[in-house]
Amino acid sequence: MTIPVYQADAFTVKVFKGNPAAICPLELWLPDELMQKIAMENNLAETAFIVPYEDAYQIRWFTPTVEVALCGHATLAAAHIFMNHLGFKGDVIRFFSKSGWLAVTAEEDGKLTLDFPADPAQPADIPEGLFEALGLQPSNIFKGKFDYLVEVRNEDEVMALKPDFKALSAIPSRGVLVTAKGTNYDFVSRCFFPQSGIDEDPVTGSAHCLLTTYWNQKTGKDYFHALQASPRSGEMICRLKGDRVLMTGHAVTVMKGEIYL
């Protein structure tokens, strides 16, 4: 038995930048244990598995160690693969997920726009060991549905972070986001998920559901040009529209192959 696998880099116009994702289109679901093993073998931040569902598709995402409830970059990559390599006709592709219905719209110049649920930022108590793991002085902290969020003074502090990932993995959340007002961008961030098997995610669409609401609450703006300042880096346009966050970026195909099972 073989299944197709594609790899695309999301939130970038250049290969080997942005965030890589593996995309496995299926006719029927594989056993969960097998999908987890495939994701571990791929060893990327996420592997997306997709099957036909009603008049659209159903999507699930796996890191090398766990299944996650929401992933932006692999959804963007999946839409890119379906629209450019799998014959999908139309400007909007819909995916049903553990976080409800998601949509990706094709825009001009090859851009794609994710339509994801907003994740309001709420003040939170400081979990034990968080700031020690980040190497920062304690400050205000916020939490969304999945992640903690910390704002630091400036972009340089974001760039200089060298977290203790072992200590950070003990924080009870999906991950920890650190953000600041940008110099050439509205805001910058870095996103750490050792709890989910990913020390630092290159570009995290789902995290921007929280980051966008946070910066909206702070500035009153609803349109942001954002940079995720990981070593691979990636950028997107984020717009808050009611209870949804629209994230626009590019994706590029890196490879196509087959998995032998």
Secondary structure as the mmCIF struct_conf table of DSSP 4:
data_model
#
loop_
_struct_conf.conf_type_id
_struct_conf.id
_struct_conf.beg_label_comp_id
_struct_conf.beg_label_asym_id
_struct_conf.beg_label_seq_id
_struct_conf.end_label_comp_id
_struct_conf.end_label_asym_id
_struct_conf.end_label_seq_id
STRN STRN1 THR A 2 ALA A 10
BEND BEND1 PHE A 11 PHE A 11
BEND BEND2 VAL A 13 LYS A 14
TURN_TY1_P TURN_TY1_P1 VAL A 15 PHE A 16
BEND BEND3 LYS A 17 GLY A 18
STRN STRN2 ASN A 19 PRO A 25
BEND BEND4 GLU A 27 LEU A 28
HELX_LH_PP_P HELX_LH_PP_P1 TRP A 29 PRO A 31
HELX_RH_AL_P HELX_RH_AL_P1 ASP A 32 ASN A 42
TURN_TY1_P TURN_TY1_P2 ASN A 43 ASN A 43
BEND BEND5 LEU A 44 ALA A 45
STRN STRN3 GLU A 46 TYR A 53
TURN_TY1_P TURN_TY1_P3 GLU A 54 ASP A 55
STRN STRN4 ALA A 56 PHE A 62
BEND BEND6 PRO A 64 THR A 65
STRN STRN5 GLU A 67 VAL A 68
BEND BEND7 ALA A 69 ALA A 69
HELX_RH_AL_P HELX_RH_AL_P2 GLY A 72 HIS A 85
BEND BEND8 LEU A 86 LEU A 86
BEND BEND9 GLY A 90 ASP A 91
STRN STRN6 VAL A 92 SER A 97
TURN_TY1_P TURN_TY1_P4 LYS A 98 SER A 99
STRN STRN7 GLY A 100 ALA A 106
HELX_RH_3T_P HELX_RH_3T_P1 GLU A 108 GLY A 110
STRN STRN8 LEU A 112 PRO A 117
STRN STRN9 GLN A 122 PRO A 123
HELX_LH_PP_P HELX_LH_PP_P2 ASP A 125 PRO A 127
TURN_TY1_P TURN_TY1_P5 GLU A 128 GLY A 129
HELX_RH_AL_P HELX_RH_AL_P3 LEU A 130 LEU A 134
TURN_TY1_P TURN_TY1_P6 GLY A 135 GLY A 135
STRN STRN10 ILE A 141 LYS A 143
BEND BEND10 LYS A 145 PHE A 146
STRN STRN11 ASP A 147 GLU A 151
BEND BEND11 ARG A 153 ASN A 154
HELX_RH_AL_P HELX_RH_AL_P4 GLU A 155 ALA A 160
HELX_RH_AL_P HELX_RH_AL_P5 PHE A 165 LEU A 168
TURN_TY1_P TURN_TY1_P7 SER A 169 ALA A 170
BEND BEND12 ILE A 171 ARG A 174
STRN STRN12 GLY A 175 LYS A 181
BEND BEND13 THR A 183 ASP A 186
STRN STRN13 PHE A 187 PHE A 193
HELX_RH_3T_P HELX_RH_3T_P2 PRO A 194 SER A 196
TURN_TY1_P TURN_TY1_P8 GLY A 197 GLY A 197
STRN STRN14 ILE A 198 ASP A 201
BEND BEND14 PRO A 202 PRO A 202
TURN_TY1_P TURN_TY1_P9 GLY A 205 SER A 206
HELX_RH_AL_P HELX_RH_AL_P6 ALA A 207 THR A 219
STRN STRN15 TYR A 223 GLN A 228
BEND BEND15 SER A 230 ARG A 232
STRN STRN16 GLY A 234 LYS A 241
TURN_TY1_P TURN_TY1_P10 GLY A 242 ASP A 243
STRN STRN17 ARG A 244 GLY A 249
STRN STRN18 ALA A 251 TYR A 260
#
